[in-house]
Amino acid sequence: MRGVLASVLGMMKGGVTHVAVATDHVIESFRNGLWPGYKTGEGIEPDLWAQFPLLEEVLSAAGVTLWPMVEFEADDALAAGAMAAARDARVERVIICTPDKDLAQCVKGTRVVQLNRRTRVTIDEAGVIQKFGVTPESIPDYLALVGDAADGYPGLQGWGAKSSAAVLSKFIHLESIPADYREWHVNAANAGALADTLSREREHAILFRTLATLRTDIKLFDDVDELRWTGPTPAFGKLAARLDAAVTETRRPKTTRRTGN
């Protein structure tokens, strides 16, 4: 919780004027009803899970616009928020701060970009093409073929990153890929087997693309100025003092063993 708060406040210190944070208020979403293997909250450490409500409380007290998602996911909110902000001509640049692969579908030119704050690497549309071999438009189709272990869907057998990029860089979407691999004319190993798999598993591929496609039809704000950060609320000082007074684990001192005469 402290790490997230420090990271978000660090954005403002770096010159960010408008900011919003999306959270998975409920881990499961509508996608769990579409695919039984889709990610759930299983495996999250209880100590970490217990901090989720506290994080939302602290961010709100810090004056940060919060989008707690229930039916949809935090990634959907980031996508919808980025698209809505980009429609405002006053906005110079939209920065989506997450390394998640699915958010690459939202990148547009150099105006809507994706930032990995840990590595401090920003990728624009050219960066998406360099990284994945396809344009942002094809990212959901790409993930449908290669799968996304983090989200819990496997993709199609045999379809790796290179073959998926080779085919989709030419045909853009799944529906446009010819059933006959001899019409592909791309550099993809075992093209015949790939075509057979796609033909046999087409329904799964379309389903996985639905899972990978972020929803941008969520209304989150009316005016981008609602996202302007104007400082913490009066409640932040008292909350921060309570957290500072909390007992936390201290690191055990290192011990050394001396050997010899």
Protein Blocks (a to p, Z undefined) as FASTA:
>chain_A
ZZmmmmmmmmmmnopabdcddddfblbafklmmpmkbccfehiafklmmmmmmmmmmmmm
nopacdddfklcfklmmmmmmmmmmmpmklmbdcdddfbfklmmmpgcjlbccddfklop
acdfklmmmmnopafklmmmmmmmnopfknopabjehiafklmmmmmmmnopamlpcfbl
klnopacehklmmmmmmmmmmmmmmmmmmmmpccfkbcfbfbfklmpcebjcfklmmmmm
mmmmpccddddddddddedZZ
